[in-house]
Amino acid sequence: MSKPKPALDEVIQKDIEELAHLGYRQQLFRQMGGFSNFAISFSIISVLTGAVVLFGYGLKFAGPIINSVGWPVVSLFTLCVAASMAELASAYATAGGLYFWAFRLGGKTWAWTTAWFNMIGQVTITAGTNWAAAVYLIGAAIRIFHLPANAPVPVFGALDNHYFQIFVMVMIMIPQILLNIAGVKLMARLNDFSVWWHIAGVLLITLLLTCFAKYHNSAAFLFSHANSVTPLDASSDTLPGGKTGPALVVGDAKFASPLFALAPGLAALYQSAPFILVFLLGLLQAQWTYTGFDASANTAEETVEAHLNSAWGIFLSVAVSAVAGYVLLMILTWCIPTGKLAETANDAYPVLYIVDHNLNAFPANLIAVVIGVAMWLCGCSGLTSMARTWYAFARDDGMPGATLIKRVNPRFGTPIWSILVTSALVVVICLYAAAFSVVTSISTITLYLAYIIPVYLNWRNKRRQQGEYTTPQTAPWSLGRWGGCINGVAIAWTLFILVIFSTPPNELVFWTMLLLAALMAIYWKLYAGRRFHGPTKEDEKALQAIGQP
């Protein structure tokens, strides 16, 4: 006779006890099931955000092959990263996620470094997502209501003004903030809805373009290579004095590129645009889409049976997104208007350009609305993960203002101040970076550094047979004997993209990362290194009370 399934209250109590053994008292409401945990990561990945917003970015560098070949390549390597993280999430199911893993596997210095990369990555990915949503919604309104792209707007000047985009972003963030404050149960339902909205959206776009599109390209076109802009053109801008050349752009300020000055041969390489260079640069489209799936780990303390559900949430969110994203990209590429590859790639809203030239007004506008809602849902989920990451680090007094940021509202069970502070930082980062690709590159690099540090520590400890590391006994979701190989691939891929996405036309990322590393080193040396002790045990009386009637 089969053993009866334990009641939900018993499962939650076991989760609370396991969290106590890791050193934390349950404070957040544990109300998310396995599907909801998967849903938050799937919603943040959001193929209807990353693949849509950066569709033209990859296309203008390498042509259709960036979608037909580039997406599967990135998907395969990202699955190695996700699988390595899932194993760790199974062993350490806390809201601290990456930060806590790094502490247990490598000590407080690794933990502190991981936490800051993760927190910066969470802010920049949420900034990128909501900025993208704002730009897209403005573009959709321009097309639906037949407005000129530079139509006048009070205060901001025109619709395409950078600061007007930020204003729209703030407006769409207000309801996201309120929903996140209202509680995890409401957000869990919204994330569940988001999964079905994304899947239905991909199916709707596929059906409409397959059955009613005016243009269908050949199979050879899908794997063709063509670049409508050289990397040198993409790296250049108008400098003070009116001269055009490689530029470093910070907000409204433009400077001659220091990298091109330090490496004189770089200009000739970027002008010649060899295939391997443009293909690698174009991979940012896919790689930025695959960010934020650590949200399943960040919400572990709000997830029932987290040691399994968080792990599966991380891995399946990437796997399902890989399939859905590939279908979407291939359909869109298949329907690029004949002879208008360059026009599509260089249009400010390339996906809207494709649907407008293929479909009648009503289905084209319907697709625009579906994508816009998906982007808003993605931003809402991203805000949840961002706030939980900052809350987890503040809980261990790892940052300035931790006393305020770690407060949990007793009525809603949510870290309200963490939500508000991080939302304000989202706006600041968008004011700092004038180019959207810079924000996406910073978020990709910082998040993947945070992802890979605990993976590396786990891989190192296993090889040395020293310290803590995952085993099938400690991690129910285990990679078994394949773990070392998969970890190694994940580490190598992360180091590779760290270099690729720090190069022009995203030079600001390179200098930002150097400045960030220097500031972190100085802050650690002068202050944090002496005062930060890593995750600490909760009040013993509170822990002893767990499980008592």
C-alpha positions in Angstrom: 0.0 0.0 0.0 1.4 3.4 -1.0 2.4 5.8 1.7 -0.2 8.7 2.1 1.0 12.0 0.8 1.8 14.4 3.7 -0.6 17.3 4.3 0.3 20.8 3.1 0.8 22.0 6.7 3.2 19.1 7.4 5.3 19.9 4.3 5.5 23.6 5.2 6.5 22.8 8.7 9.3 20.6 7.4 10.4 23.5 5.1 10.5 25.8 8.2 12.6 23.3 10.1 15.0 22.9 7.2 15.3 26.7 7.0 16.0 26.8 10.7 18.8 24.3 10.3 20.4 26.7 7.8 20.2 29.5 10.4 17.1 31.5 9.6 13.7 32.0 11.1 10.7 31.9 8.8 9.5 35.5 8.3 8.2 35.7 4.7 4.8 34.0 4.0 5.4 30.5 2.5 2.5 30.3 -0.1 4.1 29.5 -3.5 3.7 26.1 -5.0 6.1 24.5 -7.6 4.3 26.0 -10.6 4.4 29.4 -9.1 8.1 29.1 -8.3 8.8 28.1 -11.9 6.4 30.9 -13.1 8.4 33.7 -11.5 11.7 32.8 -13.3 9.9 32.0 -16.6 8.2 35.4 -16.4 11.5 37.2 -15.7 13.2 35.4 -18.6 10.2 36.4 -20.7 10.9 35.6 -24.3 8.3 38.2 -25.3 10.6 40.8 -23.7 14.3 40.0 -24.3 13.8 38.2 -27.7 11.5 41.0 -28.9 13.4 44.1 -27.6 16.8 43.0 -28.8 15.6 41.3 -32.0 17.1 44.1 -34.2 20.3 44.2 -32.1 21.4 40.7 -33.2 19.8 41.0 -36.6 21.7 44.1 -37.7 25.1 42.6 -36.7 24.8 39.0 -38.1 21.5 38.6 -39.9 19.0 35.7 -39.6 21.7 33.2 -38.5 21.9 34.9 -35.1 18.3 33.6 -34.4 18.5 30.2 -36.1 21.9 29.2 -34.7 22.8 31.8 -32.1 19.7 31.2 -29.9 20.2 27.3 -29.6 24.0 27.8 -28.9 23.2 30.2 -26.0 20.4 28.1 -24.8 22.6 25.0 -24.5 25.3 26.7 -22.5 22.8 28.5 -20.3 21.2 25.2 -19.5 24.6 24.1 -18.1 24.6 27.2 -15.9 21.0 26.7 -14.8 21.5 23.0 -14.0 24.6 23.8 -11.9 22.6 26.4 -10.0 19.6 24.1 -9.5 21.7 21.6 -7.7 22.9 24.3 -5.3 19.3 25.5 -4.8 18.3 22.0 -3.8 21.0 21.9 -1.2 20.5 25.4 0.2 16.9 26.6 0.0 17.0 30.1 1.4 16.0 33.6 0.1 19.7 34.5 0.1 20.2 32.1 -2.7 23.5 32.8 -4.5 24.9 34.8 -1.6 24.2 32.0 1.0 25.6 29.3 -1.3 28.8 31.3 -1.7 29.2 31.7 2.1 28.8 28.0 2.8 31.1 27.0 0.0 33.8 29.7 0.2 33.4 32.0 3.2 32.4 35.6 3.8 34.6 37.3 1.2 33.1 35.2 -1.7 29.6 35.7 -0.2 29.9 39.5 0.0 31.3 39.7 -3.6 28.5 37.4 -4.9 25.8 39.4 -3.1 26.9 42.7 -4.5 27.2 41.4 -8.1 23.7 39.8 -7.7 22.1 43.0 -6.2 23.6 45.2 -9.0 22.5 42.7 -11.6 19.0 42.5 -10.2 18.6 46.3 -10.3 20.0 46.6 -13.8 17.9 43.7 -15.2 14.7 45.2 -13.7 15.8 48.6 -15.1 16.4 47.0 -18.6 13.0 45.2 -18.5 10.9 48.2 -17.5 12.9 50.6 -19.8 12.3 48.2 -22.6 8.6 48.0 -21.7 8.4 51.9 -21.8 10.1 52.2 -25.1 8.0 49.4 -26.6 4.7 50.9 -25.3 5.7 54.3 -26.8 6.4 52.6 -30.1 3.2 50.6 -30.0 1.2 53.8 -29.4 3.0 55.6 -32.3 2.0 52.8 -34.7 -1.5 52.1 -33.4 -2.5 55.8 -33.3 -0.4 56.8 -36.4 1.7 59.4 -34.5 5.0 60.8 -35.7 8.0 59.3 -33.8 9.0 62.8 -32.7 5.5 64.1 -31.8 5.8 66.9 -29.3 5.2 66.1 -25.6 4.9 68.8 -22.8 8.0 69.1 -20.6 10.0 66.4 -22.3 10.0 67.8 -25.9 9.2 64.7 -28.0 8.0 61.1 -27.7 11.4 59.7 -28.5 13.1 61.8 -25.8 15.2 59.6 -23.4 13.7 61.3 -20.3 10.2 60.8 -21.5 10.9 57.1 -21.8 12.1 57.1 -18.2 8.9 59.0 -17.2 6.8 56.3 -18.8 8.9 53.6 -17.1 8.1 55.2 -13.7 4.4 55.3 -14.5 4.3 51.5 -15.3 6.4 50.7 -12.2 3.9 52.3 -9.8 1.3 49.5 -10.0 4.2 46.9 -10.0 5.4 48.3 -6.7 1.9 48.3 -5.2 1.3 44.7 -6.2 4.6 43.6 -4.8 3.8 45.3 -1.5 0.4 43.7 -1.4 1.8 40.3 -0.7 3.4 37.1 -2.2 0.0 35.3 -2.6 -1.2 37.9 -5.1 2.1 38.0 -6.9 2.1 34.1 -7.1 -1.3 34.3 -8.9 0.0 37.0 -11.2 3.1 34.9 -12.1 0.9 31.9 -12.8 -1.2 34.0 -15.1 2.0 35.4 -16.7 3.1 31.9 -17.8 -0.1 31.2 -19.7 0.0 34.7 -21.1 3.5 34.2 -22.5 2.7 30.8 -23.9 -0.6 32.0 -25.4 1.2 35.0 -26.8 3.9 32.9 -28.6 1.2 30.6 -30.0 -0.9 33.6 -31.2 2.0 35.2 -33.0 3.0 31.9 -34.5 -0.6 31.2 -35.7 -1.3 34.6 -37.1 2.1 34.9 -38.9 2.0 31.3 -40.2 -1.5 31.6 -41.6 -1.9 35.2 -42.6 1.5 36.8 -43.1 2.2 38.4 -46.5 5.9 37.3 -46.5 7.4 33.9 -45.9 11.1 33.5 -46.6 13.0 30.4 -47.7 14.8 28.0 -45.4 18.1 29.2 -46.7 17.3 32.8 -45.7 16.8 31.6 -42.1 20.4 30.5 -41.9 21.9 33.4 -43.9 24.5 35.9 -42.7 24.2 39.7 -43.5 25.1 42.7 -41.5 23.4 46.0 -42.0 25.7 47.9 -39.7 29.4 47.4 -38.8 30.5 47.1 -35.2 32.5 50.3 -35.8 29.3 52.2 -36.8 27.5 50.8 -33.8 30.4 52.0 -31.6 30.5 55.5 -33.0 28.7 58.8 -32.3 29.0 62.5 -32.9 31.8 63.8 -30.7 32.3 67.4 -29.4 33.4 69.5 -32.4 31.1 67.6 -34.8 33.5 64.8 -35.7 32.0 61.2 -35.8 34.1 58.4 -34.4 34.2 55.7 -31.7 32.6 57.1 -28.6 32.1 56.4 -24.9 28.6 57.7 -24.0 27.7 58.4 -20.4 24.2 59.9 -20.1 24.2 62.9 -22.3 28.0 63.2 -22.3 30.1 61.9 -25.2 33.8 61.2 -25.2 36.3 59.8 -27.7 36.7 56.1 -27.0 39.6 55.3 -24.7 39.6 51.6 -25.8 40.0 52.5 -29.5 42.8 54.9 -28.5 44.6 52.2 -26.5 44.2 49.6 -29.3 44.7 51.4 -32.7 44.1 48.2 -34.7 40.6 47.8 -33.2 39.0 50.3 -35.6 40.1 48.4 -38.6 38.9 45.1 -37.1 35.5 46.6 -36.3 35.2 48.2 -39.7 36.0 44.9 -41.5 33.2 43.2 -39.5 34.4 39.5 -39.7 31.6 37.0 -39.2 32.9 35.6 -35.9 33.0 39.0 -34.4 29.5 40.1 -35.4 28.0 36.7 -34.5 29.5 36.9 -31.0 28.4 40.5 -30.5 24.8 39.5 -31.6 24.6 36.8 -28.9 23.7 39.5 -26.3 20.1 39.3 -27.6 19.8 35.7 -26.4 22.0 35.9 -23.4 20.2 38.9 -21.8 16.9 37.1 -22.3 18.3 34.3 -20.2 18.7 36.3 -17.0 16.8 36.4 -13.8 16.1 32.7 -13.5 17.7 32.8 -10.0 14.4 34.2 -8.9 13.3 30.6 -8.1 16.1 30.5 -5.5 15.4 34.0 -4.2 11.8 33.1 -3.4 12.7 29.7 -1.8 11.5 30.8 1.6 8.1 31.5 0.1 8.0 28.2 -1.7 6.5 24.9 -0.5 9.0 22.0 -0.7 11.6 24.4 -1.8 14.5 21.9 -2.0 12.9 20.4 -5.1 10.6 23.1 -6.4 13.2 25.8 -6.5 15.6 23.6 -8.3 13.1 22.6 -10.9 12.0 26.2 -11.2 15.5 27.3 -12.2 16.1 24.5 -14.7 12.6 24.3 -16.3 12.3 28.1 -16.7 15.4 28.0 -19.0 14.4 24.8 -20.8 10.8 25.9 -21.6 12.0 29.4 -22.6 14.5 27.8 -24.9 11.8 26.1 -26.9 9.3 29.0 -26.8 11.9 31.5 -27.7 13.2 29.5 -30.6 9.7 29.1 -32.1 9.1 32.8 -31.7 12.4 33.9 -33.3 12.1 31.5 -36.2 8.6 32.7 -37.0 9.5 36.3 -36.9 12.6 35.8 -39.0 10.6 33.7 -41.5 8.2 36.7 -42.0 10.8 39.5 -42.4 9.5 41.5 -45.4 11.2 40.3 -48.6 14.3 42.5 -49.4 13.9 44.6 -46.3 16.3 42.9 -43.9 18.3 46.1 -43.2 15.1 48.2 -42.8 13.8 45.6 -40.3 17.0 45.4 -38.3 17.5 49.1 -38.1 13.9 50.0 -37.3 13.4 51.3 -33.7 10.7 48.6 -33.2 11.7 45.7 -35.5 9.1 43.2 -34.3 6.3 45.8 -34.7 7.7 46.5 -38.2 7.4 42.8 -39.1 3.8 42.4 -37.9 2.7 45.7 -39.4 4.1 44.7 -42.8 2.5 41.3 -42.7 -0.9 41.6 -41.1 -3.9 43.8 -41.1 -4.3 46.5 -38.5 -6.4 44.6 -35.9 -4.2 41.4 -35.6 -1.0 43.6 -35.7 -2.4 45.8 -32.9 -3.5 42.7 -30.9 0.1 41.3 -31.1 1.4 44.7 -29.9 -0.9 44.7 -26.9 0.0 41.0 -26.0 3.7 41.8 -26.1 3.3 45.0 -24.1 1.4 43.2 -21.3 4.0 40.4 -21.2 6.8 43.0 -20.7 4.9 44.6 -17.9 4.4 41.2 -16.2 8.1 40.5 -16.7 9.0 43.8 -14.9 6.6 43.0 -12.1 8.2 39.6 -11.5 11.7 41.1 -11.7 10.8 43.6 -9.0 9.8 40.7 -6.7 13.2 38.9 -7.2 15.2 42.2 -6.9 13.6 43.1 -3.6 14.0 39.6 -2.1 17.7 39.6 -3.0 18.3 42.9 -1.3 16.2 41.9 1.7 18.3 38.7 2.1 21.6 40.5 2.2 20.2 43.3 4.4 19.0 40.6 6.9 22.6 39.8 7.6 23.6 43.5 7.8 25.6 43.3 4.6 25.0 46.9 3.3 24.5 50.5 4.4 20.8 51.0 5.4 20.3 47.4 6.2 18.2 48.2 9.3 15.6 49.8 7.1 15.8 47.5 4.0 15.4 44.3 6.0 12.1 45.3 7.7 9.2 43.0 6.8 5.7 44.5 7.0 3.7 42.4 9.5 0.4 43.0 7.7 1.5 42.0 4.1 4.6 39.8 4.9 6.7 41.7 2.4 9.9 43.7 2.6 8.4 47.1 1.7 11.5 49.2 2.1 13.5 46.8 0.1 10.9 47.2 -2.7 10.9 51.0 -2.6 14.7 51.5 -2.3 15.5 49.1 -5.2 12.8 50.6 -7.4 14.4 54.1 -6.9 17.8 52.6 -7.9 16.2 51.3 -11.1 15.4 54.8 -12.2 18.9 56.0 -11.3 20.6 53.4 -13.5 18.4 54.3 -16.5 19.5 57.9 -16.1 23.1 56.9 -16.0 23.1 54.7 -19.2 22.0 56.4 -22.4 22.0 53.2 -24.4 19.7 50.3 -23.7 22.3 47.7 -24.7 24.6 49.1 -22.0 22.0 48.3 -19.3 21.4 44.8 -20.7 25.2 44.1 -20.9 25.8 45.3 -17.3 22.9 43.1 -16.0 24.0 40.1 -18.0 27.6 40.3 -16.8 26.9 41.1 -13.1 24.2 38.4 -12.8 26.3 35.7 -14.5 29.3 36.5 -12.2 26.9 36.1 -9.3 25.6 32.8 -10.8 29.0 31.3 -11.5 30.9 32.2 -8.3 29.0 29.6 -6.1 29.1 27.1 -9.0 32.9 27.5 -9.2 33.3 27.1 -5.5 31.2 23.9 -5.5 33.2 22.6 -8.5 36.5 23.5 -6.7 35.6 21.9 -3.4 34.5 18.7 -5.1 37.8 18.5 -7.0 39.8 19.1 -3.8 37.4 17.0 -1.6 37.6 19.8 0.9 34.9 22.0 2.6 31.2 21.8 1.7 30.0 20.7 -1.7 26.8 19.1 -3.1 26.2 15.4 -3.1 23.1 13.3 -3.9 22.5 13.1 -0.1 22.6 16.9 0.5 20.9 17.9 -2.8 17.9 15.9 -3.8 18.0 17.5 -7.3 21.5 16.2 -8.2 23.6 16.2 -11.4 25.4 13.0 -10.1 28.6 12.0 -11.9 28.0 14.6 -14.7 28.1 17.5 -12.2 31.8 18.3 -12.7 31.7 18.3 -16.5 28.5 20.5 -16.5 30.0 22.9 -13.9 33.1 23.2 -16.0 31.2 24.1 -19.1 29.1 26.7 -17.2 32.3 28.3 -15.8 34.0 28.5 -19.2 30.9 30.0 -20.9 30.5 32.7 -18.2 34.1 33.8 -18.6 33.7 33.9 -22.3 30.6 36.2 -22.3 32.2 38.4 -19.6 34.8 39.4 -22.2 32.4 39.5 -25.3 29.8 41.8 -23.7 32.3 44.2 -22.2 33.6 45.2 -25.6 32.4 48.0 -27.9 29.7 48.9 -28.8 29.2 48.4 -25.1 32.4 50.0 -23.9 30.7 51.8 -21.0 30.2 48.3 -19.6 34.0 47.7 -19.5 34.8 50.9 -17.7 31.8 50.5 -15.4 32.9 47.0 -14.4 36.4 48.2 -13.7 35.1 51.1 -11.6 32.7 48.8 -9.8 35.5 46.3 -9.0 37.7 49.1 -7.6 34.9 50.5 -5.5 34.0 47.1 -4.1 37.7 46.4 -3.3 38.1 49.7 -1.5 34.8 49.4 0.4 35.7 45.8 1.5 39.2 46.9 2.6 38.2 50.0 4.5 34.9 49.0 6.0 33.0 45.8 5.1 35.9 43.4 5.6 36.0 44.1 9.3 32.3 44.5 10.0 30.6 41.9 7.7 30.5 38.4 9.1 28.1 36.7 6.7 24.9 34.8 7.4 24.4 34.7 11.2 22.2 32.4 13.3 18.8 33.8 14.2 17.8 34.4 17.8 18.1 31.1 19.6 14.7 31.5 21.3 13.0 32.0 18.0 14.6 28.9 16.6 13.8 26.8 19.6 10.2 27.8 19.2 9.9 26.3 15.8 7.9 23.1 15.8 6.6 23.7 19.3 2.8 23.9 19.8 
